[in-house]
Amino acid sequence: MPVSDNLPAVFAWVGVIEFDLLLGEVFSLKQKRSVIRPLIAELKRTYAVSVAEVAHHDLHRRAGIAVAVVAGDPAHLTEVLDTIERQVSGHPEFTLVSAERRLRGPED
């Protein structure tokens, strides 16, 4: 579909943050799900982002969670990712081992 010359260009920015979590008093995969599922639902509901468990599926005390955000400008994207990281790190049920983020803009 051709784009008209008089329409403004649309630039999308995509940010992904991956969390490596060490779960506290969890002794089974069932208990792990009872900690991880509410976190995933909370992030989806609060920030309207895509969230998934992406690593450590077979380990009951570890979880890898990824969050993806799309925004119109990198400043807003960074603000949302910072807020999500603070929220995840503040949960008492687990320890945030690491958080890695990647940003992709229109030129990437």
N, C-alpha and C positions, 0 to 999 in steps of 0.2 A: 504494500500500500504506500503510495508516494506521500511524502510529507511536504506540506506547503511551506514556501520560503518565509511567509509572514507569521508562522507559528513559532513560539519559543521552543528552544531545544529542551529536551527532558534528559536529565542526568540522574541515574540511580547509583547510590552507594550501597554496598553490601558489607556488613560486618558479621564476623563469626567469632564467638568466644568459646573456648573449650575449657571446662573445669575438670580437674582431677581431684576427686574427693576421697577422703579416708573417713569411713563411717565409724561411729562410736560403738555402743553396745549392741552390735548386730551379729547374730550367730547363725543365720541361715539366709538363703536367697529370698525366702518369703518375707523375712523381717526387712531385708534390704529394699524390696519393692514397697513396703509400707513406709519407708523413709523417702525414697526417690520419687514415687508417683505423686505425692502431694507437692513436692518441690516443682516438678515439671508442670503440674496443673496450675500452681500459683504463678509461675513465670509466664505461662501462656495467657492466663486470665488478666494479670496485672499489666503486662506490657504488649500484648497482641504480637508475640514473636513465635517463631518456630523453635521447638525444643525437643531434643531426643537424647536417650541414653545411647552413647556411641562406643563405649569401651568398658572393659572389665566386666563383661556380662556374667562370667562364671565365678567371679570372686565376690564373696558375700560382704567383705569389708571395704571394697573399693568400688568407685563408680566414675565413669567418664560421661559428662553431660556436655552437649553442644547447644548453643543458642545462636540463631541467625536473625539478623535485623536488616531491614531495607529502609533507607531514608533518602531524602532529597539532597541532603548536604552532609559533609563529613563531621561538622561540629555537633549536629543533632545526633548523629550515629554514635559518636564518641561519648556523648552525654548519656545516652540510653545504656550503652555497654558499661560505663562506669557505675551507673545506678544498679544495674543487674549484678555486677561483680560485688558491690557493697552488700547487697541483699543476700547473695549466696554466702559470702564470707561471714555474715552475721548469724547464720543458723547454728544453734547449739548441738544439733544432732550429728554433725560431721565437721571435719577439719578440711579447709581448702588447702590442698597440697600445692597446686599450681593453677594458673589461669593464663592461657595463651590466646591472643586475639590476632585476627587478620582483617584488614580492610581492603576492599576493592572498589575502585572508582571507574568512571567512564573510560578512562584511557588504559585500563588494565586488561 
